[in-house]
Amino acid sequence: MHPLRPRERISSMQIPELNLDDISDPATRQLIGQLLNVIELLAAENATLQAENQQLRDEIARLT
């Protein structure tokens, strides 16, 4: 079995639409908001690293 390509993994991990205002507990609402921000940052960093890895793979292939 082949591993999923990066785009396939990202699309399969989509978080459903969430309205933070629907969360009645303020502490929970704040925590969920912070967690979503962290997830967004990590997803962006992951995409950057995946692109860099692909560039390095391409360079290795060119050199061999």
C-alpha positions in Angstrom: 0.0 0.0 0.0 1.3 3.4 -1.0 1.3 6.2 1.7 -1.0 9.1 1.0 0.5 12.0 -0.8 0.8 15.2 1.2 -2.2 16.9 -0.4 -4.3 13.8 0.2 -3.3 13.7 3.9 -4.1 17.4 4.3 -7.5 17.1 2.6 -8.5 14.1 4.7 -7.7 16.1 7.9 -10.0 19.0 7.4 -11.6 20.3 10.5 -15.4 20.8 10.2 -16.7 24.4 10.3 -16.8 25.6 13.9 -18.3 28.7 15.4 -16.5 29.4 18.6 -19.4 31.6 19.7 -21.5 28.4 20.0 -19.2 27.2 22.9 -20.8 28.5 26.0 -17.9 28.0 28.4 -15.5 30.9 28.0 -12.4 28.9 29.1 -13.3 26.1 26.7 -13.9 28.6 23.9 -10.6 30.3 24.5 -8.7 26.9 24.7 -10.3 25.6 21.4 -9.4 28.9 19.7 -5.8 28.6 20.8 -5.6 25.0 19.8 -7.0 25.8 16.3 -4.3 28.5 16.0 -1.6 26.0 16.9 -3.0 23.5 14.4 -3.0 26.2 11.7 0.6 27.1 12.4 1.7 23.5 12.4 -0.1 22.8 9.2 1.6 25.7 7.5 5.0 24.6 8.8 4.3 21.1 7.7 3.4 22.2 4.2 6.6 24.3 4.0 8.7 21.3 5.2 7.0 19.0 2.7 7.8 21.3 -0.1 11.5 21.6 1.0 11.7 17.8 1.3 10.4 17.4 -2.2 13.0 19.9 -3.5 15.7 18.0 -1.7 14.5 14.7 -3.2 14.4 16.3 -6.6 18.0 17.5 -6.1 19.2 14.1 -5.0 17.6 12.5 -8.0 19.3 15.0 -10.3 22.7 14.3 -8.7 22.4 10.5 -8.9 
